[in-house]
Amino acid sequence: MATLPTSPKTPLHELHLKPGTLTPNTRGCGLKIIRYKRISSTNTKAKTLAEKRAAEWTVVTAEAQTQGRGRSGRIWKSPKGGLWFSLIVRPKISIDRIPLLQFSFANALRKGIEEVYGVQSEAKWPNDIVVDGKKLAGILIETKISGPELVYAIVGLGLNVNLTAEQLPTGATSIFLVKEKRFSLEMTLSSILTVLERHYETLRDESAVVGDWWKHCAHRMKPVIVETGKGKVRGKSVGVNLDGSIIIQTDQGNLTIPDGTLRLDA
């Protein structure tokens, strides 16, 4: 396959794949993967493509991101050696069910990590995948809404695959550190996409999606501290809601928290 110039504006190469080849059958549609050596943000590029009506399950991936971001605009370090990609989806769901995307893709990514690497991981509210309490992957979902309709969603996923301890921030881990071996990012992307597509249809069963996430939650029924814009909440993590909020049992009763940063209360 020909290699194109590698400036941030030019893809390393593009794949136009038909169902049944190296990538998943996306419900009868071709899957287009656009690859870069370096890019500012795969989510930003995917959003640009979505605005131009790119097909559902268009995937943007890069060897490195220079301005990768996580929740609330936080910096997501994305050096070479990780799997950084974003995909465009257009699920037929009401806008009040958009948080289900977070639960669903977290479930699928967790299962993909187990299938591909044999690594047991857990979900951490609101958007992380962890191993032994250390962050292995993160999910950033950005949407466009028009009136009562979801126009599209950009699902950004970052997975620490072959990163060393020196490349990772404090509190993070990688597949390399867990398994003590390196893996093909090409094969990983193909396998993870297969699992993501396979679980995409589970959006139809809301209770099953949330139930699966909660069953594999790292802080289920454990004492936690949640930092919000209004301060800290200390209590026991006792559930999550369909709207993506978490339920914390405190001395004053149960509190529902829509957004925040959670950590286990040692």
Helices and strands as residue ranges (DSSP letters): E 13-17, E 31-39, H 42-51, E 59-65, G 71-73, E 83-89, G 95-97, H 99-117, E 122-124, E 128-131, E 134-146, E 149-159, G 165-167, H 175-179, H 185-200, G 201-204, H 206-215, E 223-228, E 231-240, E 246-250, E 253-257, E 261-264
